[in-house]
Structure formats: C-alpha cells, structure tokens
Amino acid sequence: MHLNSKKYLSQRSRELTYSGLEEIIALADMKEGVLRLEQGEPDFKTPLHITTAATNAVRQGYVKYTSIEGIRDLREAISHKLAAENKINADPDSQIIVTAGSSEGMFLALQVIIDQGDEALIPDPGYVSYPRCVRLAGGIPVFYPLKHDGRFELDLEELHRRITARTKVLVINSPGNPVGNVLTKEELEGIAELSVENDLIVISDEIYEKIIYDERQHLSIGSLTSMADRTITINSFSKTYAMTGWRLGYVAATTEIADEIKKLHGTALVCADWVAQCAGLAALTGPQTCIQEMVKQYEERRKLMVDGLNRIDGLRCDMPGGAFYAFPRIDQIGMSSREFAHRLLREENVAIIPGVAFGEQGEGYVRLSFTASLEDIEEGILRIRHLVEAASGIGRATHGSP
C-alpha cells in the first residue's frame, strides 16, 4: 500500500512557500551556461590566511564538537571586534553565540522573541527569509515600506503607523538587501526613539557592514545608549570575507536573550563547525586588507552595472550605498518583475531575481548582483538590453523582422 506522506506534513511546513529568489536559482541550476547575476555570492576566493587556518585546524584534529556557544577564542575576538568597531559591549562568555551563518541567527532570535500572534515589523523590500522566520515562530510579519525618493529610505511616519499593541520586534538591515540603503544616524535615532516608546526589541542584521561606498559610515543601532539592552545584533563572515559556504555567523544580545538562543542553537545544531570557527578566528585577527581590496573591485563593478542599466531605455537604477546589489526599476517595460526575470532567464540565459520576491514594494524592480566579473556584468547588460529592445519592438525593427 502506497503511503500518502503528504497528509502527515504539518500545516506550518505546508504554509511555507519557496520565494522568487529560490525559484530562479532552481531554474538556473537546471540550465547550462547561465550568466549568474542572481545570488549574493562573492566571486572572490576566501583569503589565504583564512583557508590556511582551516587546513591547520583539520591537521590538528579540530573536527569534534565545540561548546554550544562556540570556541572561546573566537567569541573573544568577536567581542573585541564589536567593542572596537561597532561600539557594542558584549561579554564573550554570556552574550555571544557563534551560529551557522546569520540566517540561523535570525531564525533563532525570532524564535526566542516571538510568541503566537505577536507582530514583527519587516522592511519592504527586504530579505526573503525575514517574514518566513516570523511565521515559523508563530508571529505575524507586518511590512513597513522603504520609500523611494532618489533612494530607498526609511519613512519613520509609516513605520510608526504600523506599530500596534501586538508589535514586539522590529527587524532592520543596513546596508540593506536588496536595495543597498544605508541607514543614517538620524534614521537609527528615530528607530531607537520609537523602540523605546513602544517597548520593542530591534534585531539588526549587519552582514554587509563592511561593503559600503562613497565615504558612508556604518553605525550599529546597538551602540546607542538607549538601545544597548534592546538590540540583538546579527552578523556573519559570509559577505565580508567571501565565506558564504563556510556557514559561520554570530549573535550578540543581552545575557537573558543569549541564553535562550543558546538553548535553541544547541537543540537544532549542537554547535557551529569547529574548522569554520578556526577560519573565522583567523579572519577577525588576521590582515583586513582583503576587505578593502574586494570593496574596491565592487565599487568598479557597481559603477559599470548601474551606468549600463541606466543606458537602457525604460530602465532606471539608483546607485546603491552599500551591499553588492543593483535594484533597477523596470515597470516601464510593460512586464511584471517575475515575467521580466523569467523571460531574461529563458530567452537570454541570464539569472536575476524579481523584485516582488522581496515584498510588494519590490514589484516593478529586479535585483542583480555585481559579485560577478566585469566581463560578465558587461555581457549581462548587453543581454538585458536585447530583452528590453525585443519587448519594446526595437529589436524586431533592428533585425529586419516584420
């Protein structure tokens, strides 16, 4: 007798859907020769001093369990980094948990804060996993729009209007994915004021903190006096050190919150990989010039991509202030963002992400990553131009078609 396993699936699992980001990645994986501009995946190799530390760790037999919260040397290095760079004081023994990337950190943080029916404020456009993590915790995601007026920026009045008696947590991401916005000191102070007035916890995703342009400055909201005890800071090694596949990140929070995160982390994962933790220690304590070199190349790629997109009739792209994504407006082309992305993949073999994958405010936009080579970016722009011209009839006229 054939078992209908579908009937055993939980409602929680069945209600979780794949995002437009995962959909495009899956389709691109099935095709050959796709020009990949969809994932936030640095194309640089992990710096040598980091991989050497990992190799040495394997040779020395560091392949067993560590403490749940992570090896102490790494937690001390994280604590020092947070104090020196972010002006956040976090005790390495009681307030820092080493996680399997920032995604696990976000998931666990929301699990320990959200109860059934609690509301969590999520940026729109914002990263695809935020609302899903809220729903899995039994909460209700409430989206606050990032207004587009020359740049995507926080609208404190709109944010305030979405706070209710059930609001418990506010998620922020700066520099932001997908729009590349960098929250200013004034914006963060406004968030802090709202958070204190309404007794909210802020979860601050800061994984792009080092990838920032045009002399902008990253400021951690946890460094503000009023926010020291009501901020959960999440970071990772993935983007800064080209370590996406190493799955290494960390959470810093108050002792009470960190202890709850530790319990869930130990239940779900036991501990982060020891070899990866040795690599992370080398990343924080070793030379940092690798970051500057990568960001310098990202700046060149950013300009090439944004300028190229703006030369295509019907597209408009702002210069992102941080991260490594371009988020051009495509609504004048006469296609939804999903149709645009799928046609580009199908007809031009280029993978990008529809803006609607990041929220309702993302409709009319698409996300491209400039973590590709200059040559691939140029080729990608050329193929996008082909699609736009074909959609508008310019391509048919150019090629002599009736």
Protein Blocks (a to p, Z undefined) as FASTA:
>chain_A
ZZdfklmpcfklmmpccdfklmmmmmmmmpghiacfkbccdfbdcdfklmmmmmmmmmno
pabccdfkopfklmmmmmmmmmmmnopacdfklmcccdebjklmmmmmmmmmpcghiacd
ddddddfklmmmmmmnopacdddddddehiacddfklmmmmpcfkbmbdcddddddfklp
acdfklmmmmmmmmmmnopacdddfklmmmcgehiacddfklpmklmmmcccdddfklmn
opmknopadddddfklmmmmmmmmmmmnopacfklmmmmmmmmmmcfklmmmmmmmmmmm
mmmmmmmmmmpghiacdddfbdjbdcddfklnopafklmmmmmmmmnopacddfklnojk
lgoiacddfkbcfklmmmmmmmmmmmmmmmnommmmmnopZZ
